[in-house]
Amino acid sequence: MGRLLDIDILYEALTILAVLISIVLHECAHGYVAYLCGDNTAKDAGRLTLNPVKHLDLFGSIIMPAALALLGGPIFAYAKPVPYNPYNLRNRRRDELLVALAGPGANLVQAAIGALAFRLVWFAWPEALASGPGVYLGDFLTTYVYVNLMLMFFNLIPLPPLDGSSIIGWFMKGEALRKYYAIQRYSMPILLIMLFLLPMVLPFDPLQIYINATAWPLYLWLCFGM
């Protein structure tokens, strides 16, 4: 029992480490793309750094993923949004979309790199993943891939502060955009209800269904070719 508990704690620690790395690179990608597009706001605010302290949000990076882990659900997280000034962008309409896509894009790149590393170890030295420290390496790499895919698809949900809100807003105009902005005022309560309340009152978890239909099959294909 004690050994099993140690393994569970270690797995949770590996998951938290994967989440921290993933969300820091996610936010840096937003700021760096904005910088490339002409806006120095993130750079001047010291957010183009890999120091996690500069990016972590108390609720989104710590409390929420810890609560989800205790509930046994998929672990999601977000960091403090990187500040940027859209008026500094060279081509505002195009560049706002690029900045929004940069975060999920960074997660996809991280997932691909993690899957490539896992496959290289698996094919070149499969016995290393079967025992000893190699087991933990394999667990970390596969967890890193899955966490990044979950974060990518989670952030594509069109609710602030998630990136999907900026992406879908880019395709709207006129009255549709005004109505969408009105709904955004209630986005955080909607997000919390979706994450915590709906799984308790419904016989199914809508968010888990969404992840199972998106992140999970892509994870299996990247890591195992399935």
N, C-alpha and C positions, 0 to 999 in steps of 0.2 A: 504493500500500500504506500509506504514511504517513497519507494523508488518511482511508483507511478505518479505520485504527487510531484516529485522532483522533475520528472519529464514534462508534466503539464506546465509547471512554472517556467521551465526552460523554453518550452514552445511558445508560451505567452510572451516571454522576454524577446525571443527571436521575432515574433510578430510585431511587437512594439517597435523594435529596432528597424524592421523593414518599413513600418508606417512612417517613422520619423525621417528616414532617408528619403522616402518617396515624396512626402509632402514638402520637405525643404527644397528638393530639386524641382518640384512642381511650381512652387512660388518663385524660385529663382528664374525659371523659364519665362514666366509672365513678365517679370521685371526686365530680363535681358532682351526679350523681343521688343518691349516698349522702348528700351534704350536704343536698339538697332533702328527703330522706326522714328527716332528723333526726340524721345521724351527722357529726360534725365531724372525724373522725380524719384524713382526707385533707387537709382544710384546715389543721389544726394541724401536719401533717407537711410542709407546703409543697408539696403535690402538685397543688394547683389552679392550676397555672402552665403557660405554654406554653414555658418554658425546657426544652429537650430534655435537658440535663444531669441534671435532676431525675428523668427518666423512663427513660433508656436503661439497658439491661442488657448487660453485656459480651458474654455469649454470645448471648442472644436478639436483640439489636439490632445487633450488629456481626459477631461470628464466624460465626454461623449464616447470615445473609443473604450474607455474603462467600463462604462456602464453597459455598452453593447457586448463586451467580452464577458461580463458577469451574467448577462441575459442569455449568453450562448448563441448570439446571432452573428452575422457577418460584421467585421470591424471596419468602420468608416471613420474618417477624420478629415479635418481641414485646418489650414493654418490661417494666420491673419492675412487678409488680402493685401497683395502688394499695391502700394499707391501708384497711380499714374495720372497724368493730366492729358485727356484726349485732345485738348486744344494744341498740344505740342507735337502731335503726330503729323507726319508729312502728308499722309493721305488718310484723313480721319476715318472715313467709312471702311476702307479696306483694312487699315491697321488695327482698328478696334476689334475686328474679327480675328486677326492674326494673334493679337495679345490674348484674347479669350481662348483660342485653340491651343496656345502654347502650353498651358498647364496639362490638359489631358494628353496632348501630344508627347510631352515629357514623360508621362506615365507609360505611354505605349512604348516609347523608346527604351525605358528602363525595363519593362517587362520583356522586350525582345532580347536585351543584353543579358538579363538574368536567365532566360530560357536557353540562350546560346551557351552560356557558361555551364549550366546544368547538363546540357546535352554533351558538351565536350568532356566533362568529367565522367559522365555516364558511359560514353563510348570508349574513351581512352583508358579509364581506370575504374570499371564498374564495381570491383570489390571494395574500393574506398568508400562507396556509399552504403555498404552493407554492415559495417561495424566501425566502432571507435569514433573519432572526431569527424570522419567523413559522413556519418549519419546526420550530424548537426549541420554540416555544410550543405548536404542535399536538402535538409529541411528548410534551411535559411533561403537557399536559392529558389526553391519551389514556392515558399511562402512569399518571397519578394516578388515573384512573378504574379502570383494571385492577388496580393495586396495592391500592386500597381494597376492591375486590370479592374479590380473593384473600385479603386479610387478614380480611375478614368471614367468608368461608366456612371459612378455615383455623381461625379462632378458634371456630367452631361445632363443631369436632371435640371429642367428649366426653372429653378427656384433660387433666388439669392440666398446666401452669398456664393452659390455654386456657379461654375462657368457656363453651364447650359443656359442660364438666364440671359447672359450677354450674347450667346450664340444665336438663340432663337429670336432675341430682340432685333438682331441685325437683319432678319428677314421680314420684319413687320414694319408697317407704315401707317400713318394717319390714325383713324379711330381704333383700329386693332392694337396699335402700339400704346395708345393712351389707356385702353382698358387693361392691357397687360401690365403697365406701370401701376395701375390702381390695385391690381391683384397682388403685386409684389409687396405691398405694405403688410400683407398677412403671410408672407412667405416663411418666416421663421416658425410661427405656430404650425403652419401646414407641414413643414419639414419635421418638426418634433412629433407631431401626431403620426406621421408616416413611419418614423423610426421606432417610436416607443408604444404608442397607443393602439394603432391598428393591429399589430401582431398579437395583442392581448385580447382584443374583442372579436376579431375575425378568426374563422377556422383556418386561415391561411395568412401568409406574410407577403403582401404585394411586393415589397422591396426585395425579399429573398427570391421570389419568382422572377423578377426583373434581372437580378444578378445571375441566377441560374440559366437564364436564357441568353445572356450576353457574355459576362466575364468567364463563366465556367467552361463553356465549349471552346472559347479562345485559349484559355489556360491549358486545357487538355491537348489542343492542337499544337501550341507552342512548345510545351514541355515533352509531350509524349507522342506527337504526331497522330493523335486519335481524332 
